[in-house]
Amino acid sequence: MGIQFQNPVGLAAGLDKHARAVDGLASLGFGFLELGTVTPLPQPGNPRPRLFRLKRAQALVNRNGFNSVGLGRFLSNLARHRRALPIGINIGKNTATPLAGAEADYRACLRAVYGIADYIAVNLSSPNSPGLRDLQGEQALDRLLAALKTEQTRQADRHGRYTPLAVKISPDLENQDIERIARTLMRQRMDAVIATNTTTTRPGTAGRDPKSRESGGLSGAPLAALSTVTISRLSQTLDGSLPIIGVGGILSPQDAQEKFHAGASLVQLYTGLIYQGPSVLRNILEEPAP
């Protein structure tokens, strides 16, 4: 992506949605932070409760629904913090915006954060925003990414700098869809892919917890294998043409190594940090590089 990372372990989007804790999170030793998801306008997200712990499975189920303070407040919050490490900003559409108008929301976000972010993550894969994953469909994805590439080029000319675009995808894809998406990312000259978001399935021990019946996306240990398989399939199709950021179920150095061996260049943590605390980051960084 053309970015110098202090180390390959970052914070995944979703923990600091509103850019309120940047300095504290940076002090933990991450190589980069991904903030958001931020939407153009403020929105409350889904009704509470919307976050559930599956302790035995070391997992979370969330149905937050892109709760966001909106671009204005988000950028104001971010401006209060030091920029000690690379910052990615994860962008999404407002729930009230129909899919036919999604392009306008993503372009508005891209324009607003372009001169501030070190990279921009396009979230098309949250299971908690109705219909959002339809944007991963063949024609919808091609149109949206073409529009965002055009906007990226326009903003690069305006700001005199190139800010990479990464696309975050779902783990709940068939192999042929993973391959199709990979080819689309290459054709539309995206700069990276983030694999993966949360899953609507309940693999392994997660399905035995009563809270697993709550609707929403599952993260944590039970997601690890699904995420790694997606990374591997992407890597085979992309063949090194763009970097993969691996996320999903990393709770140990071994989990991180599996992502790297599958083809990830960088990895991100969220649920692992909730269950293991900052020590999970230190332990991963102490492991020899793959």
C-alpha positions as CSV (number, residue, x, y, z in Angstrom):
1,M,0.0,0.0,0.0
2,G,3.0,2.3,0.1
3,I,2.7,2.8,3.9
4,Q,5.4,2.3,6.4
5,F,4.1,0.2,9.3
6,Q,6.0,0.0,12.6
7,N,4.8,-3.6,12.8
8,P,2.2,-5.8,11.0
9,V,-0.4,-6.0,13.7
10,G,-3.2,-3.4,13.7
11,L,-6.5,-2.7,15.4
12,A,-9.6,-3.8,13.4
13,A,-12.4,-1.4,12.8
14,G,-15.3,-1.5,15.2
15,L,-13.6,-0.9,18.5
16,D,-13.1,2.9,18.1
17,K,-16.0,3.8,15.9
18,H,-16.0,7.5,16.8
19,A,-12.2,8.3,16.9
20,R,-12.3,8.9,20.7
21,A,-9.5,6.7,21.9
22,V,-6.8,7.0,19.4
23,D,-3.9,8.0,21.7
24,G,-4.7,5.3,24.2
25,L,-5.0,2.6,21.6
26,A,-1.8,3.8,19.9
27,S,0.1,3.4,23.2
28,L,-0.6,-0.3,23.3
29,G,1.9,-1.0,20.5
30,F,-0.2,-1.5,17.4
31,G,1.4,-0.9,14.1
32,F,-1.7,0.8,12.8
33,L,-5.3,1.6,13.8
34,E,-8.4,1.3,11.7
35,L,-11.2,3.6,13.0
36,G,-14.9,3.6,12.2
37,T,-17.1,2.5,10.6
38,V,-18.1,6.1,10.0
39,T,-21.2,7.1,8.0
40,P,-21.9,10.5,6.4
41,L,-24.7,11.4,8.9
42,P,-25.0,10.5,12.5
43,Q,-27.2,7.5,13.2
44,P,-27.9,5.5,16.4
45,G,-27.5,2.0,15.1
46,N,-29.7,-0.9,16.2
47,P,-31.5,-1.0,19.5
48,R,-29.7,-2.2,22.6
49,P,-28.8,-4.8,23.7
50,R,-26.7,-5.3,20.5
51,L,-23.4,-6.9,21.8
52,F,-23.2,-10.3,23.4
53,R,-20.3,-12.3,24.8
54,L,-20.0,-16.0,24.2
55,K,-17.4,-16.5,26.9
56,R,-16.8,-20.2,26.5
57,A,-16.2,-19.9,22.8
58,Q,-14.2,-16.7,23.2
59,A,-16.5,-14.9,20.7
60,L,-18.8,-12.0,20.4
61,V,-22.0,-11.5,18.5
62,N,-22.8,-7.9,17.6
63,R,-25.6,-6.2,15.7
64,N,-24.5,-2.7,16.2
65,G,-25.7,-1.5,12.8
66,F,-23.1,1.2,12.0
67,N,-23.8,3.4,15.0
68,S,-21.9,6.5,14.1
69,V,-21.5,10.1,15.2
70,G,-21.3,11.1,11.6
71,L,-18.4,12.5,9.6
72,G,-18.3,16.0,11.2
73,R,-18.0,14.8,14.8
74,F,-15.7,11.9,13.8
75,L,-13.2,14.2,12.1
76,S,-13.4,16.7,15.0
77,N,-12.6,13.9,17.5
78,L,-9.7,12.6,15.4
79,A,-8.2,16.1,15.1
80,R,-7.7,16.2,18.9
81,H,-5.3,13.3,18.8
82,R,-1.7,12.9,17.9
83,R,-0.9,10.9,14.8
84,A,1.8,8.6,16.1
85,L,1.1,5.7,13.6
86,P,-0.8,5.1,10.4
87,I,-4.6,5.5,10.6
88,G,-7.1,3.8,8.4
89,I,-10.7,5.1,8.3
90,N,-13.4,2.6,7.6
91,I,-16.4,4.1,5.7
92,G,-20.0,2.9,5.2
93,K,-23.4,4.1,4.1
94,N,-26.2,5.4,6.3
95,T,-28.9,2.8,7.0
96,A,-31.6,5.1,5.6
97,T,-29.8,5.4,2.3
98,P,-31.1,2.9,-0.2
99,L,-28.6,0.6,-2.0
100,A,-29.3,2.6,-5.2
101,G,-27.9,5.7,-3.3
102,A,-25.0,3.9,-1.7
103,E,-22.4,5.3,-4.1
104,A,-23.1,8.8,-3.0
105,D,-22.6,8.0,0.7
106,Y,-19.3,6.2,0.0
107,R,-18.1,9.0,-2.2
108,A,-19.0,11.6,0.4
109,C,-17.1,9.7,3.1
110,L,-14.1,9.2,0.8
111,R,-13.9,12.9,0.0
112,A,-14.2,13.9,3.7
113,V,-11.5,11.6,5.0
114,Y,-9.2,11.5,2.0
115,G,-6.7,14.1,3.1
116,I,-6.6,12.7,6.7
117,A,-6.6,8.9,6.4
118,D,-3.4,6.9,5.7
119,Y,-5.8,4.4,4.0
120,I,-9.5,4.2,3.5
121,A,-11.4,0.9,4.1
122,V,-14.7,0.4,2.2
123,N,-17.0,-1.6,4.3
124,L,-19.3,-3.6,2.1
125,S,-19.7,-6.7,4.3
126,S,-21.3,-5.9,7.7
127,P,-24.2,-8.3,8.2
128,N,-25.9,-5.7,10.4
129,S,-26.9,-3.1,7.8
130,P,-29.8,-4.5,5.8
131,G,-28.8,-5.3,2.2
132,L,-25.3,-4.1,2.5
133,R,-23.7,-7.3,1.5
134,D,-25.6,-7.1,-1.8
135,L,-22.9,-4.5,-2.8
136,Q,-20.5,-7.5,-3.1
137,G,-22.6,-8.8,-6.1
138,E,-20.9,-8.7,-9.4
139,Q,-22.5,-5.7,-11.1
140,A,-23.0,-3.7,-7.9
141,L,-19.4,-4.1,-6.8
142,D,-18.0,-3.3,-10.2
143,R,-20.0,-0.1,-10.4
144,L,-19.2,1.1,-6.9
145,L,-15.5,0.4,-7.1
146,A,-15.2,2.1,-10.4
147,A,-16.9,5.2,-8.9
148,L,-14.7,5.2,-5.9
149,K,-11.6,4.8,-8.0
150,T,-12.6,7.8,-10.0
151,E,-13.2,9.8,-6.8
152,Q,-9.8,8.6,-5.4
153,T,-8.1,9.9,-8.6
154,R,-9.9,13.2,-8.3
155,Q,-9.0,13.6,-4.6
156,A,-5.3,12.6,-5.3
157,D,-5.1,15.4,-7.8
158,R,-6.7,17.8,-5.3
159,H,-4.6,16.9,-2.3
160,G,-1.4,16.1,-4.0
161,R,-1.1,12.7,-2.3
162,Y,-2.3,9.2,-2.9
163,T,-4.5,7.5,-0.2
164,P,-4.9,3.8,-0.8
165,L,-8.4,2.1,-0.9
166,A,-9.0,-1.2,0.8
167,V,-12.2,-3.2,0.5
168,K,-13.5,-5.3,3.5
169,I,-15.2,-8.5,2.5
170,S,-17.4,-11.1,4.1
171,P,-16.3,-14.6,5.3
172,D,-19.7,-16.0,4.1
173,L,-18.8,-16.3,0.4
174,E,-18.7,-19.2,-1.9
175,N,-15.3,-19.9,-3.5
176,Q,-16.4,-18.7,-6.9
177,D,-17.6,-15.4,-5.3
178,I,-14.2,-14.9,-3.5
179,E,-12.4,-15.4,-6.8
180,R,-14.8,-13.1,-8.6
181,I,-14.4,-10.4,-6.0
182,A,-10.6,-10.8,-6.2
183,R,-10.7,-10.3,-10.0
184,T,-12.9,-7.2,-9.6
185,L,-10.5,-5.7,-7.0
186,M,-7.6,-6.2,-9.5
187,R,-9.6,-4.8,-12.4
188,Q,-10.7,-1.7,-10.5
189,R,-7.1,-1.2,-9.2
190,M,-7.9,-1.4,-5.5
191,D,-5.0,-1.2,-3.2
192,A,-5.7,-3.9,-0.6
193,V,-8.4,-6.2,0.6
194,I,-9.4,-6.8,4.3
195,A,-10.5,-10.4,5.0
196,T,-12.8,-10.7,6.8
197,N,-15.8,-9.2,8.5
198,T,-18.0,-11.1,11.0
199,T,-20.0,-14.2,10.0
200,T,-23.7,-14.8,10.2
201,T,-23.0,-18.5,10.8
202,R,-22.2,-20.1,14.2
203,P,-19.3,-22.5,13.6
204,G,-17.9,-24.8,16.2
205,T,-18.4,-24.2,19.9
206,A,-20.2,-20.9,19.3
207,G,-23.4,-22.7,18.4
208,R,-23.7,-24.3,21.9
209,D,-24.0,-21.0,23.7
210,P,-27.6,-19.7,24.2
211,K,-26.4,-16.2,23.1
212,S,-25.4,-17.6,19.7
213,R,-29.1,-17.5,18.8
214,E,-28.9,-13.7,18.9
215,S,-28.9,-12.2,15.4
216,G,-25.8,-10.5,14.3
217,G,-22.2,-11.1,13.2
218,L,-20.0,-13.5,15.1
219,S,-16.3,-12.6,15.7
220,G,-13.6,-14.3,17.8
221,A,-12.1,-17.8,17.9
222,P,-14.9,-19.6,16.0
223,L,-14.4,-17.2,13.0
224,A,-10.7,-18.0,12.7
225,A,-10.9,-20.9,10.2
226,L,-13.5,-19.2,8.0
227,S,-11.4,-16.1,7.8
228,T,-8.2,-18.0,7.0
229,V,-9.8,-20.0,4.3
230,T,-11.0,-16.8,2.7
231,I,-7.5,-15.3,2.9
232,S,-6.0,-18.4,1.3
233,R,-8.5,-18.4,-1.6
234,L,-7.9,-14.6,-2.1
235,S,-4.2,-15.1,-2.1
236,Q,-4.4,-17.9,-4.8
237,T,-6.4,-15.6,-7.1
238,L,-4.6,-12.4,-6.4
239,D,-1.2,-14.0,-6.7
240,G,0.5,-11.1,-4.9
241,S,-1.1,-8.3,-7.0
242,L,-2.4,-6.5,-3.9
243,P,-1.9,-7.0,-0.1
244,I,-4.3,-8.8,2.1
245,I,-5.1,-7.6,5.7
246,G,-6.1,-10.7,7.7
247,V,-8.7,-10.3,10.5
248,G,-10.9,-12.8,12.3
249,G,-10.3,-15.0,15.3
250,I,-6.8,-14.0,16.2
251,L,-6.3,-14.7,19.9
252,S,-2.8,-16.1,19.9
253,P,0.5,-15.9,18.0
254,Q,-0.4,-19.2,16.3
255,D,-3.6,-17.6,15.0
256,A,-1.7,-14.7,13.6
257,Q,0.9,-17.0,12.0
258,E,-1.9,-19.0,10.3
259,K,-3.1,-15.7,8.7
260,F,0.3,-14.8,7.5
261,H,0.9,-18.3,6.0
262,A,-2.4,-18.1,4.2
263,G,-1.3,-15.0,2.5
264,A,-1.9,-12.0,4.7
265,S,0.7,-9.2,4.8
266,L,-0.9,-7.5,7.8
267,V,-3.3,-8.7,10.5
268,Q,-5.8,-7.0,12.8
269,L,-7.2,-7.7,16.3
270,Y,-10.5,-6.8,17.9
271,T,-12.2,-9.7,19.8
272,G,-8.8,-11.1,20.8
273,L,-8.0,-7.8,22.5
274,I,-11.3,-8.0,24.4
275,Y,-10.7,-11.5,25.7
276,Q,-6.9,-11.5,26.1
277,G,-6.1,-7.9,26.8
278,P,-3.1,-6.1,25.4
279,S,-0.9,-9.1,26.1
280,V,-2.2,-10.8,23.0
281,L,-0.5,-8.0,20.9
282,R,2.8,-8.3,22.8
283,N,2.8,-12.1,22.4
284,I,2.2,-11.9,18.6
285,L,4.9,-9.3,18.2
286,E,7.4,-11.5,20.1
287,E,6.8,-14.3,17.7
288,P,9.4,-14.5,14.9
289,A,8.2,-13.0,11.6
290,P,6.8,-15.5,9.1
